[in-house]
């Protein structure tokens, strides 16, 4: 898990499924734009800008780690 999980597993799974369905609907050519819009919308709900910076850093670190694998 990239960041501390605060949602029950069932809700996390439903969120994952909703994102997967929406990504399929957006299509491969608009995937990145869709994900950027979702990320911006979610980040606007975070009262602490430091939390967003932390999530971004963890995600980038995970990507870099995945490139070495």
PyMOL commands that set and color helices and strands:
alter all, ss='L'
color gray80, all
select helices_A, chain A and resi 9-26+28-43+49-68
alter helices_A, ss='H'
color red, helices_A
deselect
rebuild
show_as cartoon
